[in-house]
Amino acid sequence: MEVAPSDLALQSSQRFYERAQHTIPGGVNSPARAFDSVGGTPLFIEGGEGAYLKDADSNEYLDYVGSWGPMIFGHAHPDVIKAVQEQAEASTSFGAPTEIEIDVAELVCDLVPSVEKVRMVNSGTEATMSAARLARGYTDRDKIIKFEGNYHGHGDFFLIAAGSGAMTLGEPDSPGVTKGNAKDTLLARYNDLDHVQQLVEANQGEVACIILEPVAGNMGCIPPEPGFLEGLRELCDAHDIVLIFDEVMTGFRVAPGGVQERYGVTPDLTCLGKIIGGGLPVGAYGGRQEIMDYVSPTGPVYQAGTLSGNPLAMRAGHAILSKIAEEKDQIYRELEEYAEALQDGTEHNLDALGLNYTTHQVGAMGSLFFTSANVTDQDTAKSSETETYAAYFHAMLEEGIYLPPSQFEAMFFGTCHGEAELDETLKTQRRALERVHS
């Protein structure tokens, strides 16, 4: 592999970035793509194959972003390319039912423990918004509980900051979100079951659902503490609250059936995305038949979408999910082996330099936090040395390793990451950490 050079050789990316800012807010179509947290110019990508990316200046990078999760089998997988090409020849959209939607729905229902019926949508945001609305309609209650540091897309009632006290309602976290919209969102501390219990008891009979990332991925990768998910399940059962797992990131990434299979806790509803579209725009929400039958046209809770179940996305997703269903034992064994070796090697490199750190690895995702704190929630994640991470990010980037451009984003890898990629990563990491340490 070529070593990716410094910004001096990113002329096309710099030119595109400057050009984009004239017509696109901030020059990017999602804030996660900006380099605001680490500084510098975002890479403009030209192509990818397997575990590697190539930018607009023809620099190659070993990729640990994976399009933020979908690329479980790597970029440009032949099965996905073939499926999309064949579908495109038959047309890209019909606005009418297709058999491939049924095929994908059946695979999802077979693989994900909680899902008896599933509705396809177009993004993770649409999935979480729809699931929360469904929970409200099903329970005839208005309030929802979400967790600090968990991201469920940009729906108004999810963009909520903490109020002035533990039992207060949320406050808008973005201009454009009204106080009226925020008033029904309660904010809990992740991995703090007692706090959730207090919120439920203070709002007795008013909470429709509890929604969470069962393994957090948007404040870095943070797993649930022992008993946390089990406690939420018991609490929801005791108070007739719908438990929603947002597995847009973790679905088919930490286990064939997601977090709920890995930890043995079954929610009432599950939100999915990313991998189920094979890299194309997609989302889905599903769960118990009794609840899903409240969705129109069967039930009164309205939700629709012209491109829902789009045949291109369904073909790509079917190629991925069918491969998972057929080869899951081998796939997830290899992913776990890579994850353990990467974590062990990273910790060895950090220990050799005496740097403060915490690492988390759950299935094919993980994070390195530059802090000595036990990272279990948003507050402990924020104790990380973000300047150290920024220096580490650029040191790795300059040598051809593409990491998430933020301390608080999870990294992703897939089956295309093998022994050669592991060796390359750890050797480069040693050099990068030495530069940061000096």
C-alpha positions as CSV (number, residue, x, y, z in Angstrom):
1,M,0.0,0.0,0.0
2,E,1.1,3.5,-0.7
3,V,1.5,5.9,2.3
4,A,-1.1,8.6,2.1
5,P,0.7,12.0,2.0
6,S,0.0,15.2,3.9
7,D,-2.5,17.9,2.9
8,L,0.0,19.0,0.2
9,A,-1.2,16.1,-1.9
10,L,-4.9,16.6,-1.2
11,Q,-5.3,19.3,-3.8
12,S,-8.4,17.8,-5.4
13,S,-10.2,17.3,-2.1
14,Q,-9.3,20.9,-1.1
15,R,-10.6,22.2,-4.4
16,F,-13.8,20.2,-4.2
17,Y,-14.3,21.3,-0.6
18,E,-14.0,25.0,-1.4
19,R,-16.3,24.5,-4.4
20,A,-18.9,22.6,-2.4
21,Q,-19.2,25.3,0.2
22,H,-20.8,27.6,-2.4
23,T,-23.8,25.3,-2.9
24,I,-23.8,22.9,0.1
25,P,-24.1,24.0,3.7
26,G,-20.6,23.6,5.2
27,G,-19.5,21.8,2.0
28,V,-20.9,18.4,3.2
29,N,-24.3,16.7,3.1
30,S,-23.9,15.3,6.7
31,P,-22.0,16.9,9.6
32,A,-20.3,13.5,10.3
33,R,-18.4,13.9,7.1
34,A,-16.9,17.3,8.1
35,F,-13.5,17.3,9.9
36,D,-14.6,19.9,12.4
37,S,-13.7,17.7,15.3
38,V,-10.2,17.0,14.1
39,G,-9.4,19.9,11.8
40,G,-8.3,19.8,8.2
41,T,-10.0,19.1,4.9
42,P,-12.5,16.3,4.4
43,L,-11.5,13.6,2.0
44,F,-13.5,13.5,-1.2
45,I,-13.7,9.8,-2.2
46,E,-13.4,8.5,-5.7
47,G,-13.8,4.8,-5.1
48,G,-13.4,1.8,-2.9
49,E,-12.7,-1.9,-3.0
50,G,-12.7,-4.3,-0.1
51,A,-11.1,-2.7,2.9
52,Y,-9.6,0.2,1.0
53,L,-10.7,3.6,-0.3
54,K,-9.2,5.9,-2.9
55,D,-9.6,9.7,-2.7
56,A,-9.9,12.2,-5.4
57,D,-6.1,12.6,-5.5
58,S,-5.6,8.8,-5.9
59,N,-4.3,8.3,-2.4
60,E,-5.3,4.9,-0.9
61,Y,-6.5,4.4,2.6
62,L,-7.3,1.4,4.8
63,D,-10.9,2.2,5.8
64,Y,-12.2,1.9,9.3
65,V,-15.4,4.0,8.6
66,G,-17.1,1.6,6.2
67,S,-19.7,4.2,5.2
68,W,-20.5,4.4,8.9
69,G,-21.5,0.8,9.1
70,P,-23.0,-0.7,6.0
71,M,-19.8,-2.2,4.5
72,I,-19.7,-5.4,6.5
73,F,-18.3,-7.3,3.5
74,G,-16.3,-4.3,2.2
75,H,-16.6,-1.9,-0.7
76,A,-17.8,-2.9,-4.1
77,H,-18.7,-6.5,-3.1
78,P,-19.3,-8.4,-6.4
79,D,-22.6,-9.8,-5.2
80,V,-24.0,-6.3,-4.4
81,I,-22.7,-4.9,-7.7
82,K,-24.3,-7.7,-9.7
83,A,-27.6,-7.3,-7.8
84,V,-27.8,-3.6,-8.4
85,Q,-26.8,-3.8,-12.0
86,E,-29.5,-6.4,-12.8
87,Q,-32.2,-4.4,-11.0
88,A,-31.2,-1.2,-12.7
89,E,-31.7,-2.8,-16.1
90,A,-35.3,-3.6,-15.0
91,S,-35.9,0.0,-13.7
92,T,-34.8,1.7,-10.5
93,S,-38.3,2.3,-8.9
94,F,-41.9,1.4,-9.4
95,G,-43.8,2.8,-6.5
96,A,-45.5,-0.6,-6.4
97,P,-44.9,-3.9,-4.5
98,T,-42.1,-6.2,-5.6
99,E,-41.3,-9.8,-4.6
100,I,-37.8,-8.7,-3.4
101,E,-39.4,-6.7,-0.6
102,I,-40.9,-9.9,0.7
103,D,-37.6,-11.7,0.4
104,V,-35.8,-9.1,2.4
105,A,-38.6,-8.9,5.0
106,E,-38.4,-12.7,5.5
107,L,-34.7,-12.6,6.0
108,V,-35.0,-9.8,8.6
109,C,-37.7,-11.7,10.4
110,D,-35.7,-14.9,10.4
111,L,-32.5,-13.2,11.7
112,V,-33.7,-10.6,14.2
113,P,-35.3,-12.1,17.4
114,S,-37.8,-9.3,18.0
115,V,-39.1,-8.9,14.4
116,E,-42.3,-10.7,13.4
117,K,-43.3,-8.0,10.9
118,V,-41.2,-5.3,9.3
119,R,-41.9,-2.0,7.4
120,M,-39.2,-0.8,5.0
121,V,-38.4,2.9,4.9
122,N,-35.6,5.1,3.5
123,S,-33.3,6.0,6.4
124,G,-32.5,5.3,10.0
125,T,-34.0,8.6,10.9
126,E,-37.3,7.7,9.2
127,A,-37.2,4.3,11.0
128,T,-36.8,5.8,14.5
129,M,-39.4,8.5,13.9
130,S,-41.9,6.0,12.7
131,A,-41.2,3.5,15.5
132,A,-41.7,6.2,18.2
133,R,-44.9,7.4,16.5
134,L,-46.1,3.8,16.4
135,A,-45.3,3.3,20.1
136,R,-47.3,6.4,20.9
137,G,-50.3,5.3,18.9
138,Y,-50.2,1.8,20.3
139,T,-50.0,2.9,23.9
140,D,-52.1,6.1,23.6
141,R,-49.4,7.9,25.5
142,D,-47.2,10.9,24.6
143,K,-43.9,10.8,26.4
144,I,-40.7,9.1,25.3
145,I,-37.5,8.4,27.2
146,K,-34.2,8.6,25.3
147,F,-30.6,8.6,26.5
148,E,-27.9,11.2,26.6
149,G,-25.4,10.6,23.9
150,N,-27.6,8.3,21.9
151,Y,-28.4,9.5,18.4
152,H,-31.6,8.4,16.6
153,G,-31.5,10.7,13.6
154,H,-32.6,14.3,13.3
155,G,-36.3,13.9,14.1
156,D,-37.5,16.9,16.2
157,F,-38.3,14.9,19.4
158,F,-34.9,13.2,19.3
159,L,-32.8,16.5,19.2
160,I,-33.3,17.1,22.9
161,A,-30.9,18.3,25.6
162,A,-31.2,17.8,29.3
163,G,-33.5,20.1,31.3
164,S,-32.5,21.9,34.5
165,G,-33.0,18.9,36.8
166,A,-33.2,15.2,36.9
167,M,-37.0,15.0,36.6
168,T,-37.5,17.9,34.1
169,L,-38.6,17.6,30.6
170,G,-36.1,18.1,27.8
171,E,-35.1,21.3,26.1
172,P,-34.6,21.8,22.3
173,D,-31.1,21.0,21.3
174,S,-31.3,22.7,17.8
175,P,-33.0,25.8,16.5
176,G,-36.1,24.8,14.7
177,V,-37.1,22.3,17.4
178,T,-40.0,23.8,19.4
179,K,-40.4,23.6,23.1
180,G,-43.8,22.1,22.4
181,N,-42.1,19.2,20.6
182,A,-39.5,18.8,23.3
183,K,-41.9,18.7,26.2
184,D,-42.7,15.1,25.7
185,T,-39.1,13.9,25.6
186,L,-37.4,12.8,28.8
187,L,-33.6,12.4,28.9
188,A,-32.0,9.6,30.9
189,R,-28.3,8.8,31.6
190,Y,-27.0,5.8,29.6
191,N,-26.2,2.8,31.7
192,D,-28.0,4.3,34.7
193,L,-31.0,2.1,35.4
194,D,-32.0,3.9,38.6
195,H,-32.3,7.2,36.7
196,V,-34.6,5.6,34.2
197,Q,-36.7,4.1,37.0
198,Q,-37.0,7.6,38.6
199,L,-38.2,9.1,35.3
200,V,-40.8,6.4,34.8
201,E,-42.1,6.7,38.3
202,A,-42.2,10.5,38.0
203,N,-44.3,10.2,34.8
204,Q,-46.4,7.3,35.8
205,G,-48.7,6.1,33.0
206,E,-47.5,8.7,30.5
207,V,-44.4,7.1,28.9
208,A,-45.1,5.4,25.6
209,C,-41.6,4.1,24.9
210,I,-38.0,3.9,25.9
211,I,-35.7,4.1,22.9
212,L,-31.9,3.5,23.0
213,E,-28.9,2.4,21.1
214,P,-28.4,-0.9,23.0
215,V,-24.7,-0.6,22.2
216,A,-24.0,3.1,21.8
217,G,-22.2,4.2,18.7
218,N,-22.7,7.9,18.6
219,M,-20.6,8.9,21.6
220,G,-18.0,6.4,20.6
221,C,-18.7,2.6,21.0
222,I,-20.0,2.1,24.5
223,P,-21.5,-1.3,25.5
224,P,-24.3,-1.8,28.0
225,E,-23.3,-2.5,31.6
226,P,-24.3,-5.9,33.0
227,G,-28.0,-5.9,33.8
228,F,-28.8,-2.6,32.1
229,L,-30.7,-4.0,29.1
230,E,-32.3,-6.7,31.2
231,G,-33.4,-4.0,33.7
232,L,-35.0,-1.9,30.9
233,R,-36.9,-4.9,29.7
234,E,-38.3,-5.6,33.2
235,L,-39.1,-1.9,33.7
236,C,-41.0,-1.7,30.4
237,D,-42.9,-4.9,31.2
238,A,-43.9,-3.6,34.6
239,H,-45.2,-0.3,33.2
240,D,-46.6,-1.4,29.8
241,I,-43.9,0.7,28.0
242,V,-42.7,-0.2,24.5
243,L,-39.0,-0.9,24.4
244,I,-37.3,0.1,21.2
245,F,-33.8,-0.9,20.2
246,D,-32.2,1.4,17.6
247,E,-30.0,-1.2,15.9
248,V,-29.4,0.9,12.8
249,M,-25.6,0.6,13.5
250,T,-25.5,-2.6,15.5
251,G,-27.9,-4.7,13.4
252,F,-26.1,-7.6,11.7
253,R,-22.8,-6.0,12.9
254,V,-22.4,-7.3,16.4
255,A,-24.2,-10.6,15.8
256,P,-26.4,-12.0,13.0
257,G,-29.4,-10.9,15.1
258,G,-27.8,-7.7,16.5
259,V,-27.5,-6.7,20.1
260,Q,-30.7,-8.4,21.1
261,E,-29.2,-11.8,20.0
262,R,-25.8,-11.1,21.5
263,Y,-27.1,-10.1,24.9
264,G,-30.3,-12.1,25.0
265,V,-32.7,-9.2,25.6
266,T,-35.7,-8.9,23.2
267,P,-37.2,-5.4,22.6
268,D,-40.7,-4.8,21.4
269,L,-39.6,-2.8,18.3
270,T,-36.3,-2.7,16.4
271,C,-35.0,0.0,14.1
272,L,-32.6,-1.1,11.3
273,G,-30.7,0.5,8.5
274,K,-27.2,0.6,6.9
275,I,-26.4,-3.1,6.3
276,I,-29.9,-4.1,5.2
277,G,-29.4,-1.8,2.1
278,G,-26.0,-3.0,1.2
279,G,-24.8,0.6,1.1
280,L,-27.9,2.1,-0.5
281,P,-30.3,4.5,1.4
282,V,-32.6,2.3,3.5
283,G,-34.2,1.9,6.9
284,A,-36.7,-0.4,8.5
285,Y,-38.6,-0.8,11.7
286,G,-40.2,-4.0,12.9
287,G,-41.3,-6.0,16.0
288,R,-44.2,-7.8,17.6
289,Q,-47.1,-8.5,15.2
290,E,-49.6,-7.0,17.6
291,I,-47.8,-3.7,17.6
292,M,-46.9,-3.7,13.9
293,D,-50.5,-4.3,12.9
294,Y,-51.2,-0.7,14.2
295,V,-49.3,0.6,11.1
296,S,-51.4,1.7,8.1
297,P,-53.0,0.3,6.1
298,T,-53.8,-2.4,8.7
299,G,-54.0,0.0,11.6
300,P,-54.5,3.7,12.4
301,V,-50.9,4.9,12.7
302,Y,-50.0,6.5,9.4
303,Q,-46.7,6.2,7.7
304,A,-45.9,6.1,4.0
305,G,-43.0,6.6,1.5
306,T,-42.8,6.6,-2.3
307,L,-39.4,5.0,-2.3
308,S,-39.9,2.7,0.7
309,G,-38.7,-0.8,-0.3
310,N,-36.9,0.6,-3.3
311,P,-35.9,-2.3,-5.5
312,L,-32.3,-1.2,-5.9
313,A,-31.8,-1.0,-2.1
314,M,-33.7,-4.3,-1.6
315,R,-31.6,-6.1,-4.2
316,A,-28.4,-4.9,-2.6
317,G,-29.7,-5.7,0.9
318,H,-30.8,-9.1,-0.1
319,A,-27.3,-9.9,-1.4
320,I,-25.9,-9.0,2.0
321,L,-28.5,-10.6,4.2
322,S,-28.7,-13.8,2.3
323,K,-24.9,-14.2,2.6
324,I,-25.1,-13.5,6.4
325,A,-27.9,-16.1,6.7
326,E,-25.9,-18.7,4.8
327,E,-22.4,-18.1,6.4
328,K,-23.1,-16.5,9.7
329,D,-21.1,-18.9,11.9
330,Q,-17.9,-18.3,10.0
331,I,-18.5,-14.6,9.4
332,Y,-19.0,-13.7,13.0
333,R,-16.3,-15.9,14.3
334,E,-13.8,-14.2,11.9
335,L,-15.1,-10.7,12.9
336,E,-14.7,-11.5,16.6
337,E,-11.2,-12.8,16.1
338,Y,-10.2,-9.6,14.2
339,A,-11.8,-7.5,16.9
340,E,-10.0,-9.2,19.7
341,A,-6.6,-9.0,17.9
342,L,-7.1,-5.4,17.0
343,Q,-8.0,-4.5,20.6
344,D,-5.2,-6.5,22.1
345,G,-2.7,-5.0,19.7
346,T,-3.9,-1.5,20.2
347,E,-3.7,-1.8,24.0
348,H,-0.2,-3.2,23.7
349,N,0.8,-0.2,21.6
350,L,-0.7,2.3,24.1
351,D,0.8,0.5,27.2
352,A,4.2,0.7,25.6
353,L,4.0,4.5,25.6
354,G,2.2,4.9,28.9
355,L,-0.8,6.7,27.4
356,N,-4.1,7.0,29.1
357,Y,-6.8,5.1,27.3
358,T,-10.0,3.1,27.3
359,T,-10.9,0.7,24.5
360,H,-14.3,-0.8,23.7
361,Q,-14.9,-3.5,21.1
362,V,-18.3,-5.1,20.4
363,G,-18.5,-7.3,17.4
364,A,-17.3,-5.5,14.3
365,M,-17.2,-2.0,15.8
366,G,-15.2,-0.3,18.5
367,S,-13.6,2.9,19.9
368,L,-10.3,4.1,21.4
369,F,-10.9,6.8,24.0
370,F,-7.9,8.9,25.2
371,T,-9.0,8.9,28.8
372,S,-8.2,6.7,31.8
373,A,-11.9,6.9,32.9
374,N,-14.1,3.8,32.6
375,V,-16.3,5.1,29.7
376,T,-19.9,4.1,30.3
377,D,-21.9,7.2,29.4
378,Q,-21.7,10.6,27.8
379,D,-20.0,12.3,30.7
380,T,-17.2,9.8,30.9
381,A,-16.8,9.8,27.2
382,K,-16.4,13.6,27.3
383,S,-13.4,13.2,29.6
384,S,-11.4,12.0,26.6
385,E,-8.5,14.2,25.3
386,T,-10.0,15.3,22.0
387,E,-6.8,17.1,21.0
388,T,-4.9,13.9,21.4
389,Y,-7.4,12.0,19.2
390,A,-7.2,14.7,16.5
391,A,-3.4,14.4,16.4
392,Y,-3.7,10.6,16.3
393,F,-6.3,10.8,13.5
394,H,-4.1,12.9,11.3
395,A,-1.0,10.8,12.1
396,M,-2.9,7.7,11.0
397,L,-4.4,9.4,8.0
398,E,-1.0,10.6,6.7
399,E,0.1,7.0,6.7
400,G,-2.9,5.6,5.0
401,I,-5.4,4.6,7.7
402,Y,-8.8,6.3,7.6
403,L,-10.4,6.5,11.0
404,P,-13.7,8.2,12.1
405,P,-12.9,12.0,12.1
406,S,-14.2,12.4,15.7
407,Q,-13.4,11.0,19.1
408,F,-17.1,10.3,19.5
409,E,-17.8,8.2,16.5
410,A,-17.4,4.4,16.4
411,M,-15.0,2.7,14.0
412,F,-16.2,-0.1,11.7
413,F,-14.5,-3.0,10.0
414,G,-15.6,-6.1,8.1
415,T,-14.7,-9.5,6.7
416,C,-12.4,-7.8,4.2
417,H,-10.1,-6.8,7.0
418,G,-7.7,-9.7,7.4
419,E,-4.2,-10.5,8.7
420,A,-2.5,-8.2,6.3
421,E,-4.8,-5.3,7.3
422,L,-4.4,-6.0,11.0
423,D,-0.6,-6.0,10.7
424,E,-0.7,-2.8,8.6
425,T,-3.0,-1.1,11.1
426,L,-0.9,-2.0,14.2
427,K,2.4,-1.1,12.7
428,T,1.1,2.2,11.5
429,Q,-0.6,2.8,14.9
430,R,2.7,2.3,16.7
431,R,4.4,5.0,14.6
432,A,1.4,7.3,14.9
433,L,1.2,7.0,18.7
434,E,4.9,7.7,19.0
435,R,4.4,10.9,17.1
436,V,1.5,11.9,19.3
437,H,3.4,11.0,22.4
438,S,6.4,13.0,21.4
